[in-house]
Amino acid sequence: MRIGCIVMAAGMGSRFGGNKLALEWNGKSLIRHALEAVPVDRLTATVVVTQYPEIIELAKEFSFTPVANSHPEYGQSYSIRLGIKALNHCDALLFQVADQPLLKRESVAGLIDYYLQHPDHIVGLGHGGQRGNPCIFPARFFPELLQIEGDRGGNVVIRQHESDLLLWEVPADELRDIDTRESFSTL
């Protein structure tokens, strides 16, 4: 089974007040933490969708394919579209956000293994019944993902297919994302 990974790293950081992915935590940038959490040995290919030249270079350092998003103002849906077009040969796609510095590679690998046991379902990391990121979508959902508009993500599709969603349990901290300066200061 060909599973691709799309690292979503093109956001404007409007709630944060700028490019949060360059911030350092525990000696590494948030984007480096995100790229280190990708279990490359379980994936066919990984793309990093971004507007930032420094992230394009970092993606190359990891041997990931950078995909330039020249219109980040179009929102998450545009990054999703770019990622799917780059990896449309895959049987499933793992969408990983870039602002979860506590996410562990082992947890993402566990999610992939769980998906392989349930390849007809959408699977996502979760804690206590609450869904988080990343999530894996089988190819049958690609057309719906491509129809999303604006600054909305895969949760639009998940809401339409709640019965198709399965969660892989991880510690709550791994699901924490950094949306504000306050959330960064409490890491």
Backbone as CSV, one residue per row, in Angstrom:
resi,resn,N_x,N_y,N_z,CA_x,CA_y,CA_z,C_x,C_y,C_z
1,MET,0.844,-1.183,0.000,0.000,0.000,0.000,0.886,1.242,0.000
2,ARG,0.581,2.165,-0.892,1.348,3.418,-1.006,0.695,4.498,-0.147
3,ILE,1.377,4.859,0.924,0.894,5.925,1.809,1.843,7.105,1.690
4,GLY,1.295,8.245,1.359,2.080,9.469,1.272,1.801,10.360,2.461
5,CYS,2.716,11.285,2.709,2.570,12.228,3.822,2.638,13.651,3.288
6,ILE,1.687,14.459,3.735,1.681,15.888,3.407,1.879,16.649,4.715
7,VAL,3.022,17.302,4.845,3.274,18.151,6.008,2.769,19.547,5.657
8,MET,1.808,20.003,6.421,1.154,21.291,6.177,1.938,22.390,6.904
9,ALA,2.737,23.155,6.156,3.626,24.152,6.776,3.581,25.485,6.034
10,ALA,2.388,25.865,5.576,2.275,27.095,4.797,1.473,28.181,5.490
11,GLY,1.015,27.914,6.706,0.119,28.850,7.378,0.714,30.228,7.598
12,MET,-0.186,31.180,7.709,0.205,32.574,7.908,0.549,32.861,9.372
13,GLY,0.133,31.986,10.290,0.398,32.215,11.716,-0.318,33.441,12.236
14,SER,-1.514,33.731,11.709,-2.210,34.964,12.072,-2.584,35.012,13.557
15,ARG,-3.020,33.895,14.129,-3.357,33.891,15.558,-2.102,34.020,16.410
16,PHE,-0.984,33.553,15.863,0.271,33.621,16.601,0.937,34.986,16.440
17,GLY,0.720,35.592,15.282,1.343,36.881,15.010,2.607,36.773,14.178
18,GLY,2.706,35.733,13.355,3.867,35.555,12.487,4.208,34.091,12.304
19,ASN,5.341,33.845,11.637,5.765,32.478,11.329,6.249,31.781,12.598
20,LYS,5.370,31.013,13.198,5.704,30.295,14.437,6.618,29.106,14.185
21,LEU,6.650,28.606,12.952,7.400,27.388,12.671,8.905,27.566,12.813
22,ALA,9.382,28.803,12.757,10.807,29.085,12.921,11.214,29.187,14.394
23,LEU,10.231,29.258,15.298,10.539,29.364,16.726,11.265,28.122,17.219
24,GLU,12.183,28.339,18.139,12.923,27.209,18.697,12.322,26.772,20.010
25,TRP,12.253,25.458,20.166,11.836,24.838,21.409,12.739,23.624,21.619
26,ASN,13.334,23.521,22.768,14.295,22.453,23.076,15.403,22.361,22.026
27,GLY,15.878,23.523,21.580,17.023,23.573,20.683,16.735,23.332,19.213
28,LYS,15.461,23.177,18.844,15.105,22.943,17.439,13.876,23.770,17.077
29,SER,13.794,24.145,15.821,12.609,24.872,15.351,11.393,23.950,15.381
30,LEU,10.216,24.543,15.465,8.983,23.748,15.450,8.887,22.915,14.176
31,ILE,9.297,23.483,13.042,9.218,22.726,11.792,10.187,21.549,11.808
32,ARG,11.350,21.701,12.391,12.292,20.570,12.472,11.687,19.457,13.338
33,HIS,11.054,19.828,14.460,10.375,18.819,15.280,9.343,18.065,14.437
34,ALA,8.581,18.807,13.634,7.537,18.185,12.798,8.137,17.220,11.789
35,LEU,9.198,17.628,11.119,9.796,16.773,10.090,10.454,15.538,10.712
36,GLU,10.996,15.693,11.911,11.590,14.532,12.594,10.530,13.527,13.041
37,ALA,9.279,13.954,13.144,8.196,13.050,13.555,7.632,12.228,12.398
38,VAL,8.093,12.482,11.189,7.603,11.738,10.022,8.326,10.387,9.951
39,PRO,7.583,9.270,10.032,8.220,7.944,9.965,8.472,7.533,8.513
40,VAL,9.558,8.035,7.961,9.830,7.879,6.531,9.898,6.425,6.083
41,ASP,10.287,5.534,6.973,10.399,4.126,6.596,9.043,3.479,6.325
42,ARG,7.955,4.131,6.699,6.620,3.564,6.487,5.861,4.270,5.364
43,LEU,6.510,5.217,4.700,5.824,6.052,3.707,6.437,5.909,2.319
44,THR,5.593,6.076,1.322,6.060,6.050,-0.059,6.775,7.351,-0.415
45,ALA,6.214,8.468,0.044,6.772,9.786,-0.264,6.247,10.787,0.751
46,THR,7.004,11.860,0.944,6.593,12.950,1.829,6.794,14.267,1.108
47,VAL,5.754,15.105,1.129,5.871,16.465,0.613,5.662,17.439,1.766
48,VAL,6.308,18.578,1.665,6.160,19.648,2.647,5.622,20.859,1.891
49,VAL,4.372,21.206,2.179,3.737,22.340,1.509,4.004,23.576,2.352
50,THR,4.661,24.574,1.750,5.056,25.757,2.505,5.186,26.982,1.617
51,GLN,5.121,28.127,2.250,5.390,29.397,1.575,6.779,29.933,1.908
52,TYR,7.461,29.281,2.835,8.699,29.818,3.394,9.938,29.206,2.745
53,PRO,10.830,30.030,2.162,12.051,29.511,1.531,12.919,28.680,2.482
54,GLU,12.996,29.078,3.756,13.833,28.334,4.694,13.256,26.940,4.974
55,ILE,11.934,26.798,4.883,11.325,25.477,5.074,11.504,24.626,3.826
56,ILE,11.498,25.258,2.663,11.793,24.522,1.421,13.183,23.900,1.526
57,GLU,14.160,24.671,2.006,15.524,24.154,2.153,15.599,23.045,3.195
58,LEU,14.877,23.216,4.300,14.869,22.198,5.342,14.228,20.902,4.835
59,ALA,13.164,21.017,4.057,12.522,19.826,3.474,13.520,19.054,2.625
60,LYS,14.308,19.774,1.838,15.326,19.124,1.003,16.372,18.424,1.864
61,GLU,16.731,19.045,2.985,17.700,18.442,3.904,17.204,17.076,4.396
62,PHE,15.885,16.942,4.570,15.287,15.687,5.013,14.974,14.746,3.835
63,SER,15.319,15.160,2.633,14.993,14.417,1.399,13.493,14.311,1.168
64,PHE,12.745,15.304,1.647,11.327,15.415,1.370,11.156,16.335,0.168
65,THR,10.047,16.212,-0.518,9.779,17.057,-1.679,9.078,18.328,-1.227
66,PRO,9.702,19.484,-1.430,9.011,20.732,-1.086,7.998,21.084,-2.170
67,VAL,6.846,21.571,-1.747,5.817,22.049,-2.661,5.540,23.498,-2.264
68,ALA,5.873,24.417,-3.158,5.712,25.841,-2.857,4.247,26.247,-2.935
69,ASN,3.796,26.870,-1.863,2.440,27.421,-1.828,2.565,28.928,-1.988
70,SER,2.316,29.399,-3.186,2.460,30.833,-3.463,1.208,31.623,-3.091
71,HIS,0.192,30.931,-2.596,-1.043,31.605,-2.182,-1.511,31.123,-0.813
72,PRO,-0.704,31.308,0.240,-1.114,30.855,1.559,-2.385,31.553,2.046
73,GLU,-2.653,32.724,1.499,-3.859,33.457,1.893,-5.139,32.727,1.475
74,TYR,-5.027,31.736,0.601,-6.193,30.940,0.197,-6.603,29.969,1.300
75,GLY,-5.741,29.760,2.289,-6.079,28.921,3.427,-5.628,27.478,3.290
76,GLN,-5.988,26.686,4.312,-5.586,25.285,4.386,-6.009,24.483,3.163
77,SER,-7.172,24.795,2.643,-7.688,24.007,1.521,-6.739,24.032,0.325
78,TYR,-6.075,25.147,0.121,-5.153,25.247,-1.018,-3.919,24.364,-0.786
79,SER,-3.416,24.327,0.444,-2.291,23.446,0.756,-2.700,21.978,0.592
80,ILE,-3.906,21.649,1.007,-4.412,20.285,0.822,-4.434,19.939,-0.657
81,ARG,-4.951,20.837,-1.462,-5.043,20.618,-2.913,-3.649,20.408,-3.521
82,LEU,-2.696,21.253,-3.140,-1.336,21.119,-3.673,-0.719,19.785,-3.270
83,GLY,-0.917,19.391,-2.021,-0.359,18.133,-1.543,-0.963,16.927,-2.237
84,ILE,-2.282,16.926,-2.400,-2.941,15.798,-3.076,-2.477,15.702,-4.521
85,LYS,-2.369,16.828,-5.194,-1.915,16.798,-6.601,-0.500,16.236,-6.708
86,ALA,0.336,16.527,-5.713,1.712,16.015,-5.741,1.778,14.524,-5.436
87,LEU,0.799,14.002,-4.692,0.835,12.606,-4.246,-0.413,11.828,-4.676
88,ASN,-0.995,12.201,-5.805,-2.246,11.553,-6.221,-2.069,10.094,-6.633
89,HIS,-0.839,9.622,-6.729,-0.573,8.213,-7.046,-0.654,7.318,-5.811
90,CYS,-0.849,7.909,-4.640,-0.875,7.135,-3.394,-2.264,6.554,-3.128
91,ASP,-2.286,5.489,-2.349,-3.537,4.839,-1.953,-4.169,5.507,-0.737
92,ALA,-3.362,6.253,0.015,-3.829,6.969,1.198,-2.851,8.103,1.479
93,LEU,-3.346,9.127,2.178,-2.500,10.264,2.516,-2.615,10.604,3.990
94,LEU,-1.465,10.798,4.613,-1.365,11.226,5.996,-1.141,12.739,5.980
95,PHE,-2.040,13.466,6.609,-1.919,14.920,6.708,-1.394,15.254,8.090
96,GLN,-0.209,15.881,8.124,0.427,16.219,9.394,0.635,17.723,9.469
97,VAL,0.167,18.328,10.548,0.410,19.750,10.755,1.831,19.925,11.294
98,ALA,2.329,21.144,11.241,3.736,21.377,11.585,3.927,22.076,12.923
99,ASP,2.852,22.193,13.705,2.972,22.936,14.961,2.622,22.091,16.189
100,GLN,3.018,20.798,16.155,2.834,19.905,17.293,4.203,19.379,17.738
101,PRO,4.976,20.177,18.460,6.352,19.784,18.772,6.480,18.579,19.696
102,LEU,5.413,18.180,20.367,5.481,17.028,21.271,5.078,15.720,20.580
103,LEU,4.685,15.804,19.329,4.295,14.618,18.567,5.509,13.713,18.365
104,LYS,5.329,12.433,18.615,6.425,11.473,18.501,6.306,10.659,17.209
105,ARG,7.460,10.404,16.614,7.514,9.584,15.397,6.859,8.220,15.633
106,GLU,7.082,7.655,16.812,6.508,6.338,17.124,4.982,6.379,17.105
107,SER,4.409,7.483,17.524,2.945,7.605,17.505,2.425,7.685,16.081
108,VAL,3.132,8.422,15.232,2.713,8.518,13.826,2.884,7.153,13.152
109,ALA,3.968,6.445,13.467,4.164,5.095,12.919,3.046,4.170,13.398
110,GLY,2.646,4.291,14.664,1.534,3.499,15.184,0.240,3.803,14.460
111,LEU,0.031,5.075,14.135,-1.163,5.471,13.373,-1.166,4.806,11.999
112,ILE,-0.010,4.781,11.351,0.090,4.138,10.031,-0.206,2.643,10.151
113,ASP,0.366,1.994,11.147,0.102,0.566,11.351,-1.380,0.317,11.603
114,TYR,-2.004,1.185,12.382,-3.441,1.078,12.661,-4.248,1.247,11.370
115,TYR,-3.836,2.224,10.549,-4.520,2.418,9.267,-4.421,1.153,8.405
116,LEU,-3.270,0.532,8.377,-3.088,-0.672,7.555,-4.018,-1.803,7.995
117,GLN,-4.438,-1.791,9.242,-5.412,-2.764,9.729,-6.842,-2.370,9.362
118,HIS,-7.051,-1.090,9.033,-8.388,-0.545,8.735,-8.325,0.359,7.501
119,PRO,-7.906,-0.164,6.345,-7.633,0.688,5.186,-8.854,1.339,4.536
120,ASP,-10.037,0.982,4.963,-11.230,1.617,4.404,-11.710,2.786,5.257
121,HIS,-11.029,3.059,6.343,-11.445,4.102,7.276,-10.500,5.297,7.248
122,ILE,-11.016,6.425,7.698,-10.180,7.568,8.051,-9.670,7.272,9.457
123,VAL,-8.382,7.406,9.689,-7.854,7.213,11.032,-7.114,8.465,11.468
124,GLY,-7.199,8.745,12.747,-6.521,9.917,13.278,-6.016,9.638,14.673
125,LEU,-5.042,10.415,15.085,-4.610,10.336,16.475,-5.702,10.941,17.347
126,GLY,-5.831,10.421,18.538,-6.826,10.947,19.451,-6.440,10.671,20.882
127,HIS,-7.168,11.333,21.763,-6.995,11.077,23.194,-8.352,11.221,23.863
128,GLY,-8.756,10.172,24.572,-10.022,10.212,25.287,-11.215,10.484,24.390
129,GLY,-11.170,9.990,23.166,-12.276,10.188,22.240,-12.232,11.495,21.466
130,GLN,-11.253,12.346,21.759,-11.109,13.616,21.034,-10.097,13.446,19.912
131,ARG,-10.502,13.789,18.704,-9.620,13.651,17.544,-8.597,14.772,17.517
132,GLY,-7.396,14.394,17.073,-6.334,15.366,16.851,-5.693,15.110,15.501
133,ASN,-4.468,15.546,15.349,-3.708,15.347,14.113,-2.460,14.550,14.437
134,PRO,-1.934,13.848,13.443,-2.348,13.751,12.043,-3.517,12.785,11.826
135,CYS,-4.012,12.827,10.586,-5.072,11.933,10.123,-4.657,11.331,8.788
136,ILE,-5.159,10.122,8.532,-4.907,9.441,7.258,-6.245,9.237,6.556
137,PHE,-6.271,9.614,5.279,-7.465,9.464,4.449,-7.183,8.486,3.314
138,PRO,-8.050,7.469,3.133,-7.927,6.614,1.952,-8.241,7.421,0.688
139,ALA,-7.772,6.931,-0.444,-7.916,7.639,-1.723,-9.367,7.938,-2.077
140,ARG,-10.303,7.149,-1.598,-11.705,7.399,-1.955,-12.194,8.759,-1.457
141,PHE,-11.465,9.358,-0.483,-11.847,10.672,0.027,-11.117,11.823,-0.671
142,PHE,-10.167,11.517,-1.549,-9.421,12.595,-2.216,-10.345,13.568,-2.954
143,PRO,-11.348,13.082,-3.723,-12.220,14.041,-4.421,-12.907,15.026,-3.470
144,GLU,-13.352,14.545,-2.316,-13.997,15.448,-1.357,-12.988,16.415,-0.749
145,LEU,-11.796,15.935,-0.455,-10.763,16.819,0.084,-10.421,17.916,-0.914
146,LEU,-10.427,17.585,-2.184,-10.119,18.573,-3.228,-11.211,19.629,-3.375
147,GLN,-12.386,19.366,-2.864,-13.502,20.311,-2.976,-13.569,21.312,-1.825
148,ILE,-12.742,21.109,-0.800,-12.758,22.031,0.345,-12.310,23.408,-0.119
149,GLU,-12.933,24.433,0.431,-12.610,25.819,0.068,-12.175,26.607,1.304
150,GLY,-11.368,27.630,1.093,-11.002,28.561,2.153,-10.077,27.979,3.200
151,ASP,-10.110,28.579,4.375,-9.206,28.168,5.450,-9.848,27.070,6.289
152,ARG,-10.151,25.974,5.622,-10.750,24.819,6.273,-9.938,23.596,5.885
153,GLY,-9.924,22.612,6.777,-9.120,21.427,6.534,-9.952,20.166,6.414
154,GLY,-9.293,19.032,6.624,-9.917,17.731,6.466,-11.062,17.453,7.413
155,ASN,-11.175,18.250,8.490,-12.290,18.034,9.411,-13.633,18.227,8.723
156,VAL,-13.666,18.985,7.621,-14.899,19.151,6.844,-15.359,17.791,6.313
157,VAL,-14.431,17.019,5.799,-14.740,15.696,5.263,-15.040,14.726,6.401
158,ILE,-14.277,14.800,7.472,-14.496,13.906,8.611,-15.910,14.075,9.159
159,ARG,-16.383,15.305,9.264,-17.735,15.552,9.787,-18.816,14.906,8.915
160,GLN,-18.523,14.778,7.628,-19.482,14.139,6.714,-19.427,12.618,6.791
161,HIS,-18.379,12.091,7.422,-18.160,10.638,7.456,-17.746,10.176,8.851
162,GLU,-18.431,10.648,9.873,-18.090,10.303,11.261,-18.014,8.792,11.477
163,SER,-18.883,8.038,10.799,-18.897,6.578,11.006,-17.667,5.898,10.397
164,ASP,-16.939,6.615,9.553,-15.727,6.076,8.932,-14.465,6.423,9.706
165,LEU,-14.601,7.164,10.805,-13.441,7.636,11.565,-13.093,6.684,12.704
166,LEU,-11.818,6.321,12.788,-11.279,5.541,13.899,-10.112,6.315,14.495
167,LEU,-9.965,6.240,15.815,-8.896,6.970,16.491,-7.865,6.031,17.093
168,TRP,-6.596,6.428,16.973,-5.465,5.724,17.591,-5.070,6.550,18.802
169,GLU,-5.185,5.962,19.981,-4.989,6.665,21.248,-3.512,6.991,21.508
170,VAL,-3.258,8.252,21.844,-1.919,8.711,22.237,-2.063,9.635,23.445
171,PRO,-0.958,9.927,24.150,-1.030,10.886,25.256,-1.504,12.263,24.768
172,ALA,-2.288,12.926,25.582,-2.869,14.219,25.211,-1.823,15.248,24.800
173,ASP,-0.667,15.264,25.480,0.366,16.256,25.169,0.816,16.207,23.716
174,GLU,0.841,15.008,23.140,1.307,14.900,21.750,0.384,15.622,20.776
175,LEU,-0.852,15.828,21.161,-1.829,16.466,20.277,-1.839,17.986,20.413
176,ARG,-1.095,18.507,21.374,-1.073,19.970,21.580,-0.469,20.662,20.371
177,ASP,-1.192,21.648,19.868,-0.640,22.452,18.787,-0.417,23.871,19.293
178,ILE,0.470,24.550,18.597,0.867,25.895,18.994,0.157,26.890,18.073
179,ASP,-0.912,27.497,18.595,-1.660,28.469,17.801,-1.441,29.902,18.269
180,THR,-1.048,30.051,19.530,-0.864,31.387,20.094,0.468,31.446,20.842
181,ARG,0.890,32.653,21.141,2.126,32.813,21.922,1.950,32.207,23.318
182,GLU,0.749,32.283,23.858,0.473,31.702,25.174,0.638,30.176,25.126
183,SER,0.118,29.537,24.067,0.257,28.081,23.984,1.724,27.676,23.807
184,PHE,2.519,28.514,23.165,3.946,28.239,23.035,4.651,28.391,24.384
185,SER,4.256,29.397,25.152,4.927,29.650,26.425,4.624,28.580,27.468
186,THR,3.572,27.772,27.262,3.217,26.736,28.239,3.731,25.347,27.843
187,LEU,4.588,25.269,26.819,5.149,23.974,26.419,6.020,23.413,27.520
